[in-house]
Amino acid sequence: MIDRQENNQFKLVAPYEPAGDQPAAIETLTKNFEAGAKAQVLMGATGTGKTFTMSNVIKNLNKPTLIISHNKTLAGQLYGEFKQFFPDNAVEYFVSYYDYYQPEAYVPSSDTYIEKDSSINDEIDKLRHSATSSLLERNDVIVIASVSCIFGLGDPKEYQNHVLSIRPGMTIERNDLLRQLVDIQFERNDIDFQRGRFRVRGDVVEIFPASRDDHAMRVEFFGDEIDRIVEVDALTGEVLGERQHVAIFPATHFMTNDEKMERAIESIKAELADRLKALNAENKLLEAQRLEQRTNYDLEMMQEMGYCSGIENYSRHMEDRQAGEPPYTLIDFFPKDFIMMIDESHVTMPQIRGMYNGDRARKQMLIDYGFRLPSALDNRPLTLPEFEKHVNQIMYVSATPGPYEAEQTDLQIDQIIRPTGLLDPNIEVRPIMGQIDDLVGEINQRVEKDERVFITTLTKKMAEDLTDYLKELGVKVRYLHSDIKTLERTEIIRDLRLGKFDVLIGINLLREGIDVPEVSLVAILDADKEGFLRSDRSLIQTIGRASRNAHGEVIMYADKVTDSMKRAISETQRRREIQEAYNLKHDMTPTTIIKPIRDAISVVQSVDHPEDIKMTNEVDFDSMSKAEKREMVERLTEQMRTAAKKLDFEQAATLRDTILELKSEID
């Protein structure tokens, strides 16, 4: 057992001070939490610096903080930003560690059983271990997580009880230390030294912690006493410094002891007997035979090896939980007095709500057809009520908070003023009749000023047809929708910013990362067709795409003004009036945001010959042979791992998606 360091302080490092609405928002949020408020909403307009506000609140409260984002790409962006703001504190990254994940499933209609297939990203696995060990060692921890943080992870008490604590002067036989390392799932390998392994050379034991990237611990014995502990570079063996204490955390989050394992095996056998009796009574003989064969094989593996493939499906027995009892998750590793922040809460909270039902439907099919025991249902994500029970204090962050947030609290703090003085765009409603000719005139005006245009349509067909029509008129235009490959999407956005074309047409341009300061006009076609893409929240998010340019303007083409349009226009106008009044009072002039254009992801042909490097816009995916695609997959996989090692998870996630698309084409 180790003691958490409680006295560490969050130290915020930033080249600027809070501005605009930020100081008031920071003060109010901090005071409300200090007064005991359970939930608050930060309603921050696009570009108002919500992340900086969150950072200041964390610094003021000085409590461990969990920030949940709805996807890996946004989590990667947040991780990079918080790492910069808190360089001296533990900023951790916790997302699903699969580069590729195909869950176990059964399709009765075609009698198809799909085995679980996955590829674990070693870098992300290391960061997950780093997150949990930091939470148990210190207080100044910020964990940026995806929704995977509500999935089962293992008992934090067992994990902490298995921590191996060693110090110089400690009396312990070398072989006892080796046995204890094996007990916490470390593997001995004297040649291939990697994370989660140890090696032995006489009286020297070298341990490579699961949470480290390139540093190992060298433990030097003198008889039965630890003489010295030094931290070394795992590759070169260079000594980096002496350590007076080292806590070696288990190499897996799913820890159990021998006694619990024996109990679990007996419990699984009892459940199997009951289930076989039920299946035979229903005359499901094939299902009964299948279940008996599979489960007995797993039990033999667990008795002999201590684990089996799919051991997480027996987690209820391993952790001695009752049927229906929620699993342990990352949230259980936090102390009770912690802060939770939900980024883009209008998307993230519905995702948290929906995870349980989707998982249960898939597992129930496996249980009904004899592939799994009913206890597999308890290896699952949390339900929404279970998630809510874990909440100590929570802050929902969004430009368009949803109904769920409104039900949880009346405390909404608005952050509307941008530090750059930028205003929410002017909105104009124009008739559908003659909309294309009108739009062409507006596009030409923007092209003359070297500005860009977004156009949103309701269907792929309309996006493609409108692209073809505008091309015939000489407009430089591209379209963007779900059929466009991931790598091409980032290339399209980059080319738009560089001015290689002027107009981008899409169906849902609310995607994360579509923040292009050069865009001064957003045109919304069929704005009066009520539905998800034309709801007030979607419209406000779309309008926000024009709020990073000093000349931002939005045109809605509609024959009637719907309730959603009214609400979106009214909210935008309300914000704009507040912003104008602030600018007038403080004599501020709106300034277009300057955002660097990042390099395109390249397909590297040769490290030694730079002239062989091809950028993605020169690559024709469809014309490639299978062998060429496989070769590209290997190169992109290498780039993905390199990006992950550099902690550039935004780029790593993009590359991962591209690799999956190419693999599906090859298969």
Disulfide bonds with the S-S distance in Angstrom:
none
